[in-house]
Every structure is written in structure tokens, then in C-alpha cells.
Amino acid sequence: MKTKGGPLCAVTIGFQTFLMPVASGMKLVQIFTQAVDCDESYDGSYERKYTAGKQVAVHFTTVRDDQVRLPDAQPKGQKVVLLEAPK
């Protein structure tokens, strides 16, 4: 699949993987290396409390054009998204 905006990468955050332009992926990884996961709770008040946890697991890998494919069948009315780096 040829994409606009240059080479692509896959960024995995926890257990979910996202496909995007390399420049965007590098920014995302840079941001998430500063993050820790947290639990949100309420302890008897209406104010939220946060308990800091472990550093977020982030993985970056470059992707060749021949590694990307679109799903075989697109549901009617669904548009195909073309990935493009911000200008």
C-alpha cells in the first residue's frame, strides 16, 4: 500500500498498536517515555484521586509499504483513511 506523507511506523503502547507516519510516531514515543500509568479513584469525595504506577511500555518500529494492507471488504458507507504527515 503506497501512502502519502512518506514512510510509516507502528507504535505499540501497552497492548495496542497504531500505524502512522514516522515523524508522528517519533513524537508520540517521545511523549510516552515521560508517562506512567495510573489508577483513577474517588475516596469519599467528588474529587478524583490518581495513584501513579509503572512507566508505560512503548515500542516503535518502522514499516515497509509492502507490510501494510487494507482490510479486504469495507463496510458500505465507511471511508478509507489515507495516512499523511502534518504539513
C-alpha positions, 0 to 999 in steps of 0.5 A, spaced: 500 500 500 503 506 497 501 512 502 502 519 502 506 523 507 512 518 506 514 512 510 510 509 516 511 506 523 507 502 528 507 504 535 505 499 540 503 502 547 501 497 552 497 492 548 495 496 542 498 498 536 497 504 531 500 505 524 502 512 522 507 516 519 514 516 522 515 523 524 508 522 528 510 516 531 517 519 533 513 524 537 508 520 540 514 515 543 517 521 545 511 523 549 510 516 552 517 515 555 515 521 560 508 517 562 506 512 567 500 509 568 495 510 573 489 508 577 483 513 577 479 513 584 474 517 588 475 516 596 469 519 599 469 525 595 467 528 588 474 529 587 478 524 583 484 521 586 490 518 581 495 513 584 501 513 579 504 506 577 509 503 572 512 507 566 508 505 560 511 500 555 512 503 548 515 500 542 516 503 535 518 500 529 518 502 522 514 499 516 515 497 509 509 499 504 509 492 502 507 490 510 501 494 510 494 492 507 487 494 507 482 490 510 479 486 504 471 488 504 469 495 507 463 496 510 458 500 505 458 507 507 465 507 511 471 511 508 478 509 507 483 513 511 489 515 507 495 516 512 499 523 511 504 527 515 502 534 518 504 539 513 
